Amino acid sequence: LGRFANVQRHLHRITPLGRHLAAVLGLLAPYSETGCCAPHWFDVHAEAVFLRRDEDATYQEFTRLGPLGEAVITSNDLGLDSLDPSLRITGTWQTGPGSNLEFTYFGLNESSAQAEAYSAIDQLYAAFDNFSLDDNGFPDPQAEIEQVHQAQYQRVNLDSDFDSLELNYRRRWMGPTCLVQGSWLVGVRYFTLEDKLQFYSFADRDLIDPPGEESGGEAWYDLKTRNYMTGAQFGGDVWMCLVPGLRLGLDGKAGIYGNNVKVDTTMYGYDIYDNFIGFISPEALGNDKVSFIGELQFLATYQISHNFTIRGGYQMLFVEGVATALDNFNPQINERIPFVADGGSLFYDGFTIGAEWMW
C-alpha cells in the first residue's frame, strides 16, 4: 500500500495527465484507515449465490423409441447443472467483546430441467412395467398401458429447491501481528430440500386402431420428495490481510442432522373414451434418518468505506443422506412395491457476490 501511495505522489508531480492518473488510482485503492488490526465485522451481510447441482443418482431411462429401441429421454437429460441464483442474508447482534449471535437465511434456490421426445409414428414407450416387456425381454401386451406405450409425445420435468435457516454464536480471535484473524462458531440449522419429478405422456391412436377398439389419452406420473433436516453445526473462518482494506478468507461449517423424509407418488390418466383412470393410488411414505451438511467458501473482501465492504468468492455445499426424485422414481405398476430411497448425495458449487454493512 505504501508503494501504491508513492506511485500516486510521483504521478501527481510529473504532469497533469499524471495527476489525473493518480486520482484514478486513488479511487481504486481500498479504504485503509481501519488498518489490518480491525476485526472482520459486519452488522448486515447480503449476497447473491449462483449454484449448480450434481448428484449421484442411478442412471434411469424414461422413454425409448420402441420397447427395445434407443433411449430418447434419460436421467442424463435432467442435469441441474446451470448456475441458478439464490440469496444469503445474515444479521448480527453483538453479545460481548469479539462475540455475537448471527441469524442467516440461505435459499430461494430453484433449479429445473426438462426433456421431451416426439414420434410421428407413435413409437414412444415409457419405463413403466419395464417398457411393457416381460421377464424374458419380450413384448407383453398385458403390461402395455395405452397412455404411456405407443405414444406420440412424452416429457419429463425435474424441479428442485432448498431453504436454510441458521442461528449461530460466533467468537472472534486475532493473530499476534494482525496479519491473520478469524473466528469459531457453534449453532443450529434447519434445512429443507424438495425435489419434484413429473412424467407426462400423450397417445392418440384412434386413427390406427380397429373401429370400436380406439384407445389413447394422457397420463401423468407425479413424484415429490421432501427432506426436513434439523441439527447442530460447528465451524469458523480465517482471514488474511493482504493490505489494509483487502482480505482473503476461508469460511466453513459442518453439522449432523435428523432428517424427516417424505415421499409422495401418484399416477393417473385420461382415456379418450373411458375418462379418468388411476394407475397408482396416492402413496405417502416417510422415514427418519441421520444426514450431513457441509459448506465451504473461499472469499475476498474489498473495503469501500468505513461502513461498506464488497465481497465475493467460490461456494461449495455438500448434502449427504437425502431422498431425491431420481432415486425414488418407481416405474413398477403391476405387482408394485413402494419404497423410500434416502441415501442420496448432492453437491452444489458456484460463485457469490455481495456486500457487508456496518453501522
C-alpha positions in Angstrom: 0.0 0.0 0.0 3.0 2.3 0.7 4.3 1.7 -2.7 0.9 2.4 -4.2 0.9 5.8 -2.4 4.4 6.6 -3.6 3.3 5.9 -7.2 0.4 8.3 -6.7 2.6 11.1 -5.4 5.2 10.5 -8.2 2.5 10.7 -10.9 1.0 13.8 -9.3 4.3 15.7 -9.5 5.1 14.8 -13.2 2.3 16.0 -15.5 -1.4 17.0 -15.5 -2.1 13.6 -17.0 -0.1 12.0 -14.2 -2.3 13.9 -11.7 -5.4 12.5 -13.3 -4.0 9.0 -13.3 -3.1 9.4 -9.6 -6.7 10.4 -8.9 -8.0 7.3 -10.7 -5.6 5.1 -8.7 -6.8 6.8 -5.5 -10.4 5.9 -6.4 -9.4 2.2 -6.9 -7.5 1.8 -3.7 -9.4 0.2 -0.8 -10.3 2.1 2.3 -7.3 1.6 4.6 -7.8 3.8 7.6 -9.1 0.9 9.8 -5.9 -1.0 9.2 -5.2 -4.7 9.3 -5.9 -4.9 13.1 -9.6 -4.0 12.6 -11.7 -7.2 13.2 -13.7 -8.6 10.2 -17.1 -7.4 11.4 -20.4 -6.5 9.9 -23.9 -5.9 11.1 -25.7 -7.0 7.9 -24.4 -9.1 5.1 -26.3 -10.0 1.9 -25.1 -11.7 -1.3 -26.4 -13.4 -4.4 -25.2 -17.1 -4.7 -25.2 -18.8 -8.1 -25.1 -22.6 -7.7 -25.2 -25.6 -10.0 -26.1 -29.1 -8.7 -24.5 -32.5 -9.1 -25.8 -35.8 -7.7 -25.0 -39.5 -7.6 -28.4 -40.8 -8.7 -28.5 -44.1 -10.6 -28.9 -43.8 -14.4 -32.5 -44.2 -15.5 -34.2 -44.5 -18.9 -37.6 -42.8 -19.1 -38.6 -43.2 -22.7 -37.5 -45.4 -25.6 -38.2 -45.4 -29.3 -39.9 -48.8 -29.2 -39.7 -51.1 -26.2 -36.3 -52.5 -27.3 -35.1 -49.3 -29.1 -33.0 -46.3 -28.4 -33.4 -44.4 -25.2 -34.6 -40.9 -26.1 -35.2 -39.5 -22.6 -32.8 -40.5 -19.7 -31.7 -39.1 -16.4 -28.7 -37.7 -18.1 -31.0 -35.2 -19.9 -32.2 -33.9 -16.5 -28.9 -32.5 -15.1 -29.4 -29.4 -12.9 -26.1 -28.0 -14.0 -27.0 -24.5 -14.8 -26.0 -21.7 -12.5 -29.2 -20.8 -10.7 -29.5 -17.8 -8.3 -30.2 -18.0 -4.6 -29.9 -15.5 -1.7 -27.9 -15.5 1.5 -28.5 -12.7 4.1 -27.1 -12.5 7.7 -27.9 -10.2 10.6 -25.7 -10.0 13.7 -26.3 -8.9 17.3 -23.2 -8.3 19.5 -23.2 -10.2 22.8 -19.8 -9.0 24.1 -16.3 -8.0 23.0 -15.4 -10.1 20.0 -18.6 -12.3 20.1 -22.1 -12.1 18.5 -25.2 -14.0 17.6 -25.9 -14.5 13.8 -29.1 -15.3 12.1 -28.7 -16.4 8.5 -31.2 -17.2 5.7 -30.0 -19.1 2.7 -32.4 -20.1 0.0 -34.7 -19.1 -2.8 -32.8 -21.6 -4.9 -34.9 -23.1 -7.7 -33.5 -25.4 -10.3 -35.3 -27.1 -13.1 -34.7 -29.3 -16.2 -36.9 -30.7 -18.9 -36.5 -33.3 -21.6 -39.1 -34.3 -24.3 -39.5 -36.6 -27.2 -41.9 -36.9 -30.2 -42.7 -39.8 -32.5 -44.8 -39.2 -35.6 -45.5 -43.0 -35.8 -46.5 -43.4 -32.2 -43.5 -45.4 -31.0 -42.6 -43.8 -27.7 -42.6 -46.4 -24.8 -42.2 -45.3 -21.2 -40.3 -47.1 -18.4 -43.4 -48.2 -16.6 -43.6 -52.0 -16.2 -40.2 -52.4 -17.9 -41.3 -50.7 -21.2 -44.1 -53.3 -21.5 -41.6 -56.2 -21.7 -41.9 -59.4 -19.8 -39.3 -61.1 -17.6 -37.7 -62.6 -20.7 -37.4 -59.3 -22.5 -40.2 -59.9 -25.0 -43.2 -57.5 -25.6 -46.0 -58.3 -23.1 -49.5 -57.0 -24.2 -50.7 -57.5 -20.6 -48.2 -54.9 -19.4 -48.9 -52.3 -22.0 -50.6 -49.1 -20.8 -52.4 -47.3 -23.6 -51.5 -43.8 -22.4 -47.7 -44.4 -22.0 -46.9 -47.0 -24.6 -47.1 -46.3 -28.4 -47.3 -42.6 -27.5 -46.8 -39.6 -29.7 -45.3 -37.2 -27.2 -43.6 -37.7 -23.7 -42.0 -35.2 -21.4 -40.1 -35.4 -18.0 -39.7 -32.4 -15.7 -37.4 -32.2 -12.7 -37.6 -29.3 -10.2 -35.6 -28.8 -7.0 -35.3 -26.1 -4.4 -33.9 -25.7 -0.9 -34.1 -23.2 2.1 -31.9 -22.9 5.1 -32.2 -21.1 8.5 -29.3 -20.8 10.9 -28.8 -19.4 14.4 -25.1 -19.3 15.4 -22.9 -18.0 18.2 -19.5 -16.7 16.8 -16.4 -15.8 18.8 -13.6 -13.9 17.1 -9.8 -14.1 17.6 -6.9 -12.0 16.4 -3.3 -13.1 15.4 -0.4 -11.5 17.2 0.7 -9.4 14.2 -2.8 -8.8 12.8 -1.8 -10.5 9.6 -4.3 -13.3 10.3 -7.6 -13.3 12.2 -10.6 -15.5 12.4 -13.4 -16.9 14.4 -15.2 -20.1 15.5 -18.9 -20.7 15.7 -21.4 -23.2 17.0 -25.1 -23.2 16.3 -28.3 -24.8 14.9 -29.6 -25.1 11.4 -32.9 -26.0 9.7 -32.6 -27.1 6.1 -35.3 -28.2 3.7 -34.8 -29.8 0.3 -37.6 -30.6 -2.1 -37.5 -32.5 -5.4 -40.4 -32.9 -7.8 -40.5 -35.1 -10.9 -43.4 -35.2 -13.4 -43.7 -37.6 -16.3 -46.3 -36.7 -19.0 -47.4 -38.8 -22.0 -49.9 -38.3 -24.8 -51.2 -41.0 -27.1 -53.9 -40.7 -29.7 -54.3 -43.9 -31.6 -57.9 -43.8 -32.7 -56.8 -43.4 -36.4 -54.9 -46.7 -36.4 -56.9 -48.9 -34.0 -59.8 -51.0 -35.4 -63.2 -49.5 -35.2 -64.7 -49.9 -31.7 -61.2 -50.5 -30.1 -59.9 -47.0 -30.2 -57.6 -46.1 -27.3 -55.1 -43.5 -26.2 -55.2 -40.4 -24.0 -52.9 -38.7 -21.5 -51.1 -39.9 -18.4 -49.3 -38.1 -15.5 -46.8 -39.5 -13.0 -46.1 -37.1 -10.1 -43.4 -37.7 -7.5 -42.4 -35.4 -4.7 -39.6 -35.9 -2.2 -39.1 -33.6 0.9 -36.3 -33.6 3.4 -36.7 -31.7 6.7 -33.3 -31.5 8.4 -32.7 -30.1 11.9 -29.4 -30.3 13.8 -26.3 -28.7 15.3 -23.3 -27.4 13.4 -19.9 -26.0 14.1 -17.3 -24.2 12.0 -15.3 -21.0 11.7 -13.4 -18.7 9.4 -9.8 -17.5 8.8 -8.9 -14.2 7.1 -5.5 -12.9 5.9 -4.9 -9.1 5.4 -3.1 -8.5 2.1 -3.2 -4.7 2.6 -5.4 -2.6 4.8 -8.9 -2.9 3.3 -8.2 -6.0 1.2 -8.6 -9.6 2.7 -8.7 -13.2 1.6 -10.7 -15.6 3.7 -11.8 -19.2 4.1 -15.2 -19.9 5.8 -16.6 -23.4 6.6 -19.2 -25.2 8.7 -20.5 -28.7 9.1 -23.2 -30.5 11.0 -25.1 -33.7 11.7 -28.9 -33.5 11.2 -32.0 -35.5 11.9 -33.8 -35.8 8.6 -37.6 -36.4 8.4 -38.1 -37.7 4.8 -41.4 -37.7 2.9 -42.0 -39.3 -0.5 -45.4 -38.8 -2.3 -46.3 -40.6 -5.5 -49.3 -40.8 -7.7 -50.1 -41.7 -11.3 -53.3 -41.2 -13.2 -54.5 -41.0 -16.8 -57.3 -39.8 -19.0 -58.5 -42.2 -21.7 -60.2 -40.5 -24.7 -63.1 -42.9 -24.4 -63.1 -44.2 -20.8 -62.4 -40.9 -19.0 -60.0 -40.8 -15.9 -58.1 -43.9 -14.9 -56.0 -44.4 -11.8 -52.7 -46.3 -12.3 -51.0 -45.7 -8.9 -53.2 -44.7 -5.9 -51.7 -41.8 -3.9 -48.7 -43.1 -1.9 -47.4 -41.2 1.2 -44.3 -42.8 2.6 -41.8 -41.5 5.1 -38.7 -42.3 7.1 -36.3 -40.7 9.7 -32.6 -40.9 9.3 -29.3 -39.0 10.0 -27.9 -36.7 7.4 -24.9 -34.5 6.9 -24.4 -30.9 5.5 -21.0 -29.3 4.9 -20.4 -25.9 3.5 -17.1 -24.2 2.4 -16.4 -20.7 0.9 -13.3 -19.1 -0.5 -13.8 -15.3 -0.2 -12.2 -11.9 -0.8 -13.4 -8.7 0.7 -12.7 -5.1 -0.5 -13.5 -2.3 1.8 -15.1 0.7 0.1 -15.6 2.9 3.2 -15.7 2.7 6.9 -19.2 1.2 6.7 -19.4 -0.6 3.4 -17.4 -3.6 2.1 -18.0 -5.7 -1.1 -17.3 -9.5 -1.1 -17.3 -12.4 -3.5 -15.9 -15.8 -4.0 -16.4 -19.5 -4.6 -19.0 -21.6 -2.8 -19.4 -25.3 -2.2 -22.3 -27.1 -0.4 -22.4 -30.9 0.2 -25.5 -32.7 1.4 -25.4 -36.4 2.3 -28.3 -38.8 3.2 -31.3 -37.3 1.4 -34.2 -38.5 -0.7 -34.1 -37.2 -4.3 -36.7 -37.6 -7.0 -34.5 -39.5 -9.4 -33.5 -42.0 -6.7 -37.2 -42.6 -5.8 -38.6 -43.0 -9.3 -40.5 -46.3 -9.2 -41.9 -47.3 -12.6 -43.5 -50.6 -11.5 -47.3 -50.6 -11.7 -48.3 -54.2 -11.7 -47.0 -56.0 -8.6 -45.9 -52.7 -7.3 -43.6 -52.5 -4.1 -43.4 -48.9 -2.7 -40.1 -47.8 -1.3 -38.1 -44.9 0.1 -34.6 -44.3 -1.1 -33.0 -41.7 1.3 -29.2 -42.3 0.8 -28.7 -39.7 -1.9 -25.7 -37.3 -2.1 -25.8 -33.8 -3.6 -23.0 -31.4 -4.4 -23.6 -27.7 -5.2 -20.9 -25.3 -6.3 -20.8 -21.8 -7.8 -19.8 -18.2 -7.1 -21.1 -15.5 -4.8 -21.2 -11.7 -5.0 -22.5 -9.4 -2.2 -21.7 -6.8 0.4 -21.3 -6.2 4.1 -22.6 -3.2 6.0 -21.5 -1.9 9.4 -23.5 0.8 11.2 
